[in-house]
Amino acid sequence: MEKKSLFNEKNIKIGPDSGYDNYIMAIESSCDETACAIVKNGREVISNIVASQIKTHEKFGGVIPEIAAREHLDSINVVVQEAFDQSGLKPEDITAFAGTVGPGLVGCLLVGLNATKTLALVHDKPFIGVNHLNAHLCANYIDTDLKPPFMALLVSGGHTQIIDVESYSKQTIIGETIDDAVGEAYDKVARLIGLPYPGGPRLDKLAQEGNPQAFELPEGKVDGYNFSFSGLKTAVLRLVKSFDGKELPVNDICASFQECVSKTLVKKLKKAVLERGYNQVVIAGGVAANSEIRKKVFDLEKDGFKVCAPPMKYCTDNASMVASCAYFNTNTFDDVDVEVFSRVK
């Protein structure tokens, strides 16, 4: 696909058919990580820098958008320079600059996207705006030879979707949560049982020490490939209250909750794969790092499916996946005047 540089408007080919090596620098700042990366040809990571804000937001029990945006401002120039230093490349070596447009926290997105636009303008290179969710899917292209078509399960703090990926650019959401996303449910349940932020990873760790059959929790009954987790969250709340001041069997509650979530996700994913006739399955998003969800998805290999998941460092927010997405041109925004958005478009 051809993109134009911003001043000279030279046609620059970007993507698998370009005929030469593409080096894309990308910036990601949709929530509480300030990240910058340079990726060669959508698959080979040359540099990958992530500045996390977890310790900053820990004391608040969650991300405070205004504080997160200020931290992005403090970190953005540092991570960009570190990405260049780590790669040994210079701005003139970069084929294009890419940045996350949304969804995410508006103030946070603005920091990263404005930095991306500035780099593209100053160095007269193409600008490529990227959808954060598409980028999560593209994390599976890094260090692999994966190609569409495949069925994808995207699980994150704000989204739970089953996506039919027919080609690099054609993706259709065929199922999604009608209420809480998986990551949101994890964080809410973690708070119910007194776990500190970030709750999801801590809950996962405790679940590995518990009995997944200790408590029978309800599976959301939703038609098609959609999900519902609000009822499960309420069931855990009632379970916690039933102990009425007695010591909570925290590990068993975590394990029972995680078993219900992971079983529900994989049941719908397998249904979609079988009905659509695919033989490749991928998992993506921050919650793709969850041990039990990951294990159950990989268990589909026993049924003859090829399963792919990003390494842990590319499951959570990072800029390498943004660069990969820009290279493969999966539903990108090329207008430098594009504005950030907080919800899925």
C-alpha positions in Angstrom: 0.0 0.0 0.0 1.3 3.5 -0.8 1.5 6.3 1.8 2.5 9.9 1.2 5.2 11.8 3.1 3.6 14.9 4.7 5.4 17.7 2.9 6.9 16.4 -0.4 4.0 14.0 -0.8 6.3 11.4 -2.2 4.6 8.0 -2.7 6.2 5.5 -0.3 5.3 1.9 -0.4 4.7 0.3 3.0 3.8 -3.3 3.7 4.6 -6.8 2.6 4.5 -5.9 -1.1 6.8 -2.8 -0.8 9.9 -4.7 -2.1 12.3 -3.3 0.5 12.8 -3.4 4.3 10.3 -1.2 6.2 11.4 0.2 9.6 8.4 1.6 11.4 8.7 3.6 14.6 5.5 3.5 16.7 4.3 5.2 19.9 1.6 3.8 22.3 0.1 5.8 25.1 -3.5 4.8 25.4 -3.5 4.1 29.2 -0.7 3.8 31.7 2.3 2.7 29.6 4.4 5.1 27.6 5.9 2.9 24.8 8.0 3.4 21.7 9.3 0.7 19.4 11.0 0.2 16.0 9.9 -2.9 14.1 11.3 -4.2 10.8 8.8 -5.6 8.3 6.1 -5.9 10.9 7.7 -8.9 12.5 11.2 -8.3 13.7 11.5 -6.0 16.8 14.6 -3.8 16.6 13.8 -1.9 19.8 11.0 -2.0 22.3 10.8 0.5 25.2 8.0 0.6 27.8 7.7 3.0 30.7 5.1 1.6 33.1 3.1 3.7 35.6 1.8 0.8 37.8 3.6 2.0 40.9 2.2 5.5 40.4 -1.5 4.3 40.3 -1.1 1.5 42.8 -2.0 3.8 45.7 -5.2 4.9 44.0 -6.4 1.4 43.2 -6.7 2.2 39.5 -5.5 4.5 36.7 -6.2 8.2 37.3 -6.4 9.7 33.7 -5.1 13.1 34.5 -2.0 11.7 36.4 -1.4 9.2 33.6 -1.4 11.9 30.9 1.1 14.0 32.9 3.4 11.0 33.3 3.2 10.4 29.5 4.4 14.0 29.0 7.3 13.4 31.3 8.3 10.1 29.6 7.6 10.5 25.9 10.8 12.1 24.8 12.9 9.7 26.9 11.3 6.5 25.4 11.6 7.8 21.8 15.3 8.6 22.3 15.8 5.2 24.0 14.1 3.4 21.1 16.5 5.1 18.6 19.5 4.4 20.8 18.7 0.8 21.3 18.1 0.3 17.6 21.2 2.2 16.3 18.9 3.7 13.7 18.4 7.4 12.9 15.2 9.3 11.9 16.2 9.2 8.2 16.2 5.4 8.4 12.6 5.2 9.5 10.0 4.4 6.8 7.0 5.8 8.6 5.9 6.9 12.1 2.8 5.2 13.6 0.8 6.1 16.7 -2.3 4.8 18.6 -5.4 6.8 17.8 -7.8 5.0 20.1 -9.6 3.6 21.9 -8.2 4.7 25.2 -8.0 7.6 27.7 -8.2 10.8 25.6 -5.6 12.8 27.5 -3.1 9.9 27.3 -3.7 9.3 23.6 -3.2 12.9 22.8 0.4 12.8 24.2 1.5 9.9 22.1 -0.4 10.8 18.9 0.9 14.4 18.9 4.4 13.1 19.4 3.9 10.7 16.4 2.5 13.5 14.2 5.4 15.8 15.1 8.0 13.2 14.2 6.3 12.5 10.9 6.1 16.2 10.1 9.7 17.1 11.2 11.2 14.2 9.3 8.8 14.3 6.3 7.7 10.7 6.6 4.3 9.1 6.3 2.0 9.2 9.4 0.0 6.1 10.2 -2.7 6.1 12.9 -3.6 2.8 14.4 -6.6 1.3 16.2 -5.4 -0.1 19.6 -7.5 -3.2 19.3 -6.2 -4.1 15.8 -2.7 -3.6 17.2 -3.3 -6.2 19.9 -4.2 -8.8 17.2 -1.0 -7.9 15.3 1.1 -8.7 18.3 0.7 -12.3 17.0 2.7 -11.4 13.9 5.8 -10.5 15.8 8.5 -13.2 15.6 6.1 -15.6 13.8 5.1 -16.5 10.3 1.3 -16.3 11.1 -0.9 -15.2 8.3 -4.7 -14.8 8.1 -7.3 -16.2 8.0 -7.8 -17.1 11.7 -10.2 -16.7 14.5 -9.1 -14.4 17.3 -10.1 -14.0 20.9 -9.3 -10.5 22.1 -9.4 -10.2 25.9 -8.4 -7.0 27.7 -9.3 -4.6 30.5 -11.9 -2.9 28.4 -12.8 -5.4 25.6 -13.8 -9.0 25.1 -14.3 -9.9 21.5 -14.2 -12.8 19.1 -12.9 -11.5 15.7 -13.1 -13.2 12.3 -9.8 -12.2 10.7 -10.2 -13.0 7.0 -7.2 -11.0 5.8 -4.7 -8.4 7.1 -7.2 -5.7 6.5 -10.6 -7.4 6.8 -11.7 -8.2 10.3 -15.2 -8.7 11.6 -16.3 -8.7 15.3 -18.7 -11.6 15.5 -19.1 -11.7 19.3 -18.4 -9.4 22.3 -19.3 -8.8 25.9 -22.7 -7.2 26.5 -21.5 -5.8 29.8 -18.2 -6.2 31.7 -15.1 -7.1 29.8 -13.0 -9.9 31.1 -10.3 -7.7 32.5 -12.9 -5.4 34.1 -14.5 -8.5 35.8 -11.1 -9.6 37.1 -10.3 -6.2 38.6 -13.8 -5.9 40.2 -13.6 -9.4 41.7 -10.1 -8.7 42.9 -11.3 -5.6 44.8 -14.2 -7.6 46.3 -11.8 -10.0 47.9 -9.3 -7.3 49.0 -6.5 -7.7 46.4 -4.5 -4.5 45.6 -4.2 -3.0 42.1 -3.5 -4.4 39.6 -5.9 -7.1 40.7 -6.0 -9.3 37.6 -2.5 -10.7 37.7 -2.7 -11.1 41.5 -6.0 -13.0 41.2 -4.4 -15.3 38.6 -1.5 -16.1 40.8 -3.7 -17.0 43.8 -6.0 -19.1 41.6 -3.2 -21.4 40.8 -3.1 -22.3 44.5 -6.8 -22.9 44.8 -9.5 -25.5 43.9 -11.3 -24.5 40.7 -14.2 -26.8 41.7 -14.6 -25.4 45.2 -17.6 -23.2 44.3 -20.1 -23.5 41.4 -20.4 -20.1 39.8 -22.9 -19.2 37.0 -21.9 -19.0 33.4 -23.6 -16.1 31.5 -26.2 -17.4 29.1 -25.9 -15.2 26.0 -26.9 -16.1 22.4 -24.4 -16.5 19.6 -20.8 -15.7 20.3 -21.5 -12.9 22.8 -20.5 -12.9 26.5 -21.8 -11.6 29.8 -19.7 -11.4 33.0 -21.8 -9.1 35.2 -23.8 -11.9 36.6 -20.7 -13.8 37.5 -19.3 -10.8 39.3 -22.5 -10.5 41.3 -22.4 -14.2 42.2 -18.9 -13.7 43.6 -20.1 -10.7 45.6 -22.9 -12.9 47.2 -20.4 -15.6 47.8 -18.1 -13.3 49.7 -21.0 -11.9 51.7 -22.1 -15.4 52.7 -19.0 -15.8 54.8 -20.2 -13.0 57.0 -16.9 -12.0 58.6 -15.4 -15.4 58.6 -12.1 -16.0 56.9 -12.5 -16.1 53.1 -11.1 -19.0 51.2 -9.5 -16.5 48.8 -7.5 -19.0 46.7 -10.5 -21.2 46.1 -12.7 -18.2 45.2 -10.1 -17.0 42.7 -9.7 -20.5 41.2 -13.5 -21.0 40.9 -13.9 -17.6 39.3 -11.0 -18.1 36.9 -12.3 -21.6 35.9 -15.7 -20.2 35.1 -14.3 -17.3 33.0 -11.8 -19.3 31.1 -14.3 -22.1 30.4 -16.9 -19.6 29.0 -14.3 -17.9 26.8 -13.0 -21.0 25.2 -16.4 -22.6 24.7 -17.5 -19.6 22.6 -14.2 -19.4 20.8 -14.3 -23.1 19.9 -17.9 -22.8 18.7 -16.8 -19.9 16.4 -13.8 -21.8 15.0 -15.9 -24.9 14.2 -18.8 -23.1 12.7 -16.6 -20.9 10.5 -14.3 -23.7 9.4 -11.0 -22.3 10.5 -7.9 -24.2 11.6 -6.0 -21.3 13.2 -6.8 -19.7 16.5 -5.1 -16.7 18.2 -5.5 -15.0 21.5 -4.5 -11.3 22.1 -4.8 -8.5 24.6 -3.6 -7.9 28.2 -5.6 -10.8 29.6 -4.0 -13.1 27.1 -1.2 -13.3 29.7 -3.6 -15.0 32.1 -2.3 -18.5 32.9 -5.6 -20.5 32.8 -7.1 -18.7 29.8 -3.9 -19.2 27.9 -3.7 -22.9 28.9 -7.3 -23.6 27.8 -6.9 -21.9 24.5 -3.7 -23.9 23.8 -5.6 -27.0 24.7 -7.4 -26.5 21.4 -4.3 -27.9 19.8 -5.4 -31.3 21.0 -8.4 -30.9 18.6 -6.0 -30.3 15.7 -6.1 -26.5 15.7 -3.0 -24.3 15.3 -2.9 -21.9 18.2 -0.8 -18.7 18.5 -0.4 -16.2 21.4 2.1 -13.4 21.8 4.9 -13.6 24.3 3.9 -12.1 27.6 5.7 -8.8 27.0 3.6 -8.2 23.8 0.3 -9.1 25.4 0.1 -6.0 27.5 0.2 -2.5 25.9 3.4 -2.0 23.9 4.4 -0.1 20.7 5.8 -3.1 18.8 2.3 -4.3 18.1 1.4 -0.8 16.9 4.3 -0.8 14.4 3.3 -4.3 13.2 -0.3 -3.1 12.7 0.9 -0.1 10.7 3.1 -2.3 8.5 0.3 -4.7 7.6 -2.1 -1.8 7.2 -4.9 -3.3 9.2 -7.6 -0.6 9.1 -5.3 2.4 9.7 -5.8 6.1 9.6 -3.6 8.1 7.2 -4.9 11.6 7.7 -2.5 13.6 9.9 -5.6 15.6 11.2 -7.2 12.4 12.6 -8.4 12.9 16.2 -8.2 10.5 19.1 -11.2 8.5 20.2 -12.0 6.9 23.5 -14.4 4.2 22.3 -14.3 1.7 19.5 -15.2 3.2 16.1 
